[in-house]
Amino acid sequence: MFTIEHEFDATVVTLVDDGGAPLREDVIVTAFEDCVTVEQLDPRTDRVQKITLSLAQLYELGAAMDLPEGVYALSGKPK
């Protein structure tokens, strides 16, 4: 299950793990104009872990999902 919220400066997608046990903490993806953040609570430390991806990194991550193992360089810019 997931939710989508449009805020003033970002779109926030929350991914809820409603599958079988063991369940993981919600993942919050926030898309800004120039970057995307991914956050998840680490229950071992009770701290939120956060990473920030540039739009180019997000574009490459999306492309990587459909490619076999290897080293790649994409020619072209994210749209």
N, C-alpha and C positions, 0 to 999 in steps of 0.2 A: 504494500500500500504506500502511497505517497501523496503529499499535498503540494500545491503551488500557490504562492502568494506574491502579488506584485506590489512592491513598496515604492516609495518615492524615487530612490536611487538604485534599486536592485530588484532582481527576481529571486525569490527564495524557494528552493525545492527541498522538502524534508522526506527522506526515505525511511520508512518504518519497517523493521524486520518483523514481519508477522508470520514467518514460516515456522518450521519445526524447531524444537529445542536443540541446541542452546541458542537462545536469541541474542542478537547483538544490539548495541545501543543505536539510536537513530543517527542517521547521517544527514547533515545539513549542508546543502550546496547553495552558495550565494553567488549569483552572477551580476557583476558590476559592469560598467562600460569598458573598463580596461583590464579586468582580471576576474578570476573565479576563485572563491575560497571553499574548502571542504573541511568540515568540523565534525568531530565525534568525541563523546565523553569516553575517557579511559577509566573504567570502573576500578582498576587496580590502584590508580593514583588519585582518583576523583578529580581529575583535571581534564579540561577540553583540549584535545590535540587539534591543531589547525595547520593546514598547508594552503599556500597561495600559488595558483598557476596563472601564467600569462595566457593571453588568448592564443598565442602561437603554440604554447605547450599543450593547451587543451585540444587544439586542432590536431596536433601530432598524436596525442593520446587516442583520440577518436579514430584516426587512421590506423594506428597500431593494432586496434582490436580486430581488424580484418586481414592482417598480414601474418605470414609464417615467421618463425624464428629467424633473426638476421639483424643486420645493421642497415639503416635507411636514412636518406636525406630527402625531404619532400621539396619539390620545386613548385613554387606557387605560394601565395599567401592565403591565410585564412579569410573566409568570406564573412 
